[in-house]
Amino acid sequence: MSDNRSKEELLPHSWQPIAPAPENVEVMTKIDDSGGARNEQSMIRHGRLWFIDKGGMYVYYMPTHWRPL
């Protein structure tokens, strides 16, 4: 019997849509759209802003996916 799920689906920390991302917790983020996956890095969400260095500098884009570190 074969498992047709992708490798990412089988991992315990697979990527999730950005909407339910936790606040004030460092998570891995990325943009994954028709242009492909890019900008993968750890960030912390504070409201609608995403910070890359513990609250000092935020990015000028909204990630599309997140997963726990």
PyMOL commands that set and color helices and strands:
alter all, ss='L'
color gray80, all
select helices_A, chain A and resi 7-10
alter helices_A, ss='H'
color red, helices_A
select strands_A, chain A and resi 16-17+26-33+36-46+49-51+65-68
alter strands_A, ss='S'
color yellow, strands_A
deselect
rebuild
show_as cartoon
